[in-house]
Amino acid sequence: MWPNCKLLLFTRYPEKGKTKTRLIAELGAEGSALLHKRLTERVFMQANLLRQRSGIETIVCFSGGSSKKMTSWLGQVTCVKQINGDLGQKMRAAFEHCFAGGTEMAILIGSDIPDISADLLQHAFNSLLTKEVVVGPSRDGGYYLIGMTAKAARDCAVEGVPPLLPLLFDKMSWSTGELFNDTMYRLEKAGYETALLPTLKDIDLPADLAFAKEKGLL
């Protein structure tokens, strides 16, 4: 029987000029927003398939727009606005909100990876039955998925082992090719047991547009 699990999907409302801004020079403001919309819908469809199979609820953590706009777009799903701050602060707050509500396992994903599947997400949750943390590396040196158990996320009682949430989300090298390596170094040094998923490619830069076309997103 599955424990209380949540899937956190980080995305933003697909507003022209504020979405996929690094692709505007290639696709225009409208084209960039449309690509983001299609990517999010693709990942959200897999999240829905996971819910149908395992009963794992998705929480959409969004920026831009409003809860009304998000549910008009994606349907009746729980939507929570991201807090102000850097990416680490936003992610940490999302996990803290989940665990404060009694969630036992939580996994956070972005909306830039077209190859995220329900099978992959199920595998990630399965990993947390035996490991404390799960990470999905992306080819650009970051990661597309990170998850943990509530037990691991709470303040660690073992002397010399730092609490997990500050360890993962405070003063990290966000938006660099060192994020995954830095994350793994911190986890290994602190002694957390981590499961790794397959490395996947995201769509964020002009060089990624050929991959977007290959996936039928353009």
HELIX and SHEET records of a PDB file:
HELIX    1   1 THR A   21  LEU A   23  5                                   3    
HELIX    2   2 ILE A   24  SER A   54  1                                  31    
HELIX    3   3 SER A   67  LEU A   74  1                                   8    
HELIX    4   4 LEU A   87  ALA A  100  1                                  14    
HELIX    5   5 ALA A  118  SER A  127  1                                  10    
HELIX    6   6 ALA A  150  ALA A  153  1                                   4    
HELIX    7   7 LEU A  164  PHE A  169  1                                   6    
HELIX    8   8 LEU A  179  ALA A  190  1                                  12    
HELIX    9   9 PRO A  206  ASP A  208  5                                   3    
HELIX   10  10 LEU A  209  GLU A  214  1                                   6    
SHEET    1   A 7 THR A  78  LYS A  81  0                                        
SHEET    2   A 7 GLU A  57  SER A  63  1                                        
SHEET    3   A 7 CYS A   5  ARG A  12  1                                        
SHEET    4   A 7 MET A 105  ILE A 109  1                                        
SHEET    5   A 7 TYR A 143  THR A 149 -1                                        
SHEET    6   A 7 VAL A 133  PRO A 137 -1                                        
SHEET    7   A 7 THR A 194  LEU A 196  1                                        
END                                                                             
